[in-house]
Amino acid sequence: MTIYQNLIAGEWIGSDATKNINPSDTNEVVGLYADGSAEDTKNAIAAAKAAFPSWSRSGIWERHVILKKAGDEIMARKDELGALLAREEGKTLPEAIGETIRASQIFEFFAGEVLRLAGETIPSVRPNIGVEITRDPLGVIGIITPWNFPIAIPAWKIAPALCYGNTIVFKPAELVPACSWAIVDILHRAGLPKGVLNLVMGKGSVVGQAMLDSPDVAGITFTGSTGTGKRVAAASLEHNRKFQLEMGGKNPMVVLDDADLNVAVEAAANSGFFSTGQRCTASSRLIVTEGIHDKFVAALTAKLETLIVDNAMKSGTHIGPVVDEKQLKTDTDYIEIGKKEGAKLAFGGEVLKRDTPGFYLQPTLFTEATNQMRISREEIFGPVVSVIRVKDYEEALATANDTPFGLSSGIATTSLKHATHFKRNAEAGMVMVNLPTAGVDFHVPFGGRKGSSYGPREQGKYAAEFYTSVKTSYTLA
Ligand code: ADP
């Protein structure tokens, strides 16, 4: 089998490889992907550092052409790349194609954005002096990504980093190297000068750690677990380096008595269970007022009965497998914890067997949960959702905000008053009214507060806040 290698200083290198396994069919090896070392990472950082002076001063048209070519190729290959994504991560083929389209759109957006780079000219408070405010690229950016969006998250970090003139060392999650390799191959062939984008696949504890320990990495953008996020933060402070963290969520969706029942059930089913609940914006707490509680639970349970859990590549599958055995164990452990804590298992909870051997889990709904239970406080990252019954809107809002996280927060209501109040008072970076808490646009800011995120927002023009450093110049005229 071919080994898909790391890209360091414009050369494909590496002979040690790890198997990439399909979670829908563990007999299938998606490919062999290089297992980079700390030495490889150091070489990649050195290459990115060497490429920076020239790339940071490259013309915006050169950057536009490369970003646009990459966006166009990803779109032209959306079915093939979507299938690769579905096979390595386990989300359904339509979800995976959707994510691939989104990655293309992100490159197209930044291909446009690079042509609009601008600064400000401002009069000084002193006579005969002009003030200019411009943005410089940071330097070498370390990109560390998780497994749950194998093409979109790399795209939303790589595209702005290149757009604003940075060079990159990119380390994807161990479980999903294939989509990352494909994007890097596309950008390399699109004409990026050598060393501008380096790919080092390998272990977090080796490759990731080598990035954290390097004084030559000027910024790290990280999406992953809270534990690793804290390591990124501590190591970055040590080097006085800029960093941006996107970590967990325990996103609430409030359902009020006056909600449109269909809208509420569709939004809850989508954001709780689609993509196998493996989205940091998934709703894992459904906070439901008394008057609609029983009707809502009955309708959501009826909806869950219709959802097909099967091989991600099979047409008709609504929910693919859990990503791997370790995550499946986490999910089933939390299901046991929920039962022991006294929540009522209203639906699911069983590991399933399908035609192909994989990590299949029923969508699982707990009712009679409290907001203090571990299943309501800790991120599970699987298709496991708890329903918390509350008296009224005020209690619902207080419960929604009573969490260490603050990524996305949703409400289903037909009341303009409550929707408006909720948008103002939800302690989250993103608020959804009558929509799933997951599923966001590619051209507007993404991020949260409290334990979910740290640093500037990602995506859209707000990405400049992280990928550039502001400079103020004074000139005596
Ligand atoms: P998850 O539990 O979702 O896998 P992780 O935080 O472990 O979340 O992984 C997110 C990314 O962080 C992955 O690319 C992983 O390899 C990387 N990573 C893990 N440990 C470290 C570390 N010590 N230093 C840097 N990166 C790491």
Boltz pocket constraint, residues with backbone or C-beta under 6 A from the ligand:
constraints:
  - pocket:
      binder: B
      contacts: [[A, 144], [A, 145], [A, 146], [A, 147], [A, 171], [A, 172], [A, 173], [A, 174], [A, 202], [A, 203], [A, 204], [A, 205], [A, 207], [A, 208], [A, 209], [A, 212], [A, 223], [A, 224], [A, 225], [A, 226], [A, 227], [A, 228], [A, 229], [A, 231]]
      max_distance: 6.0
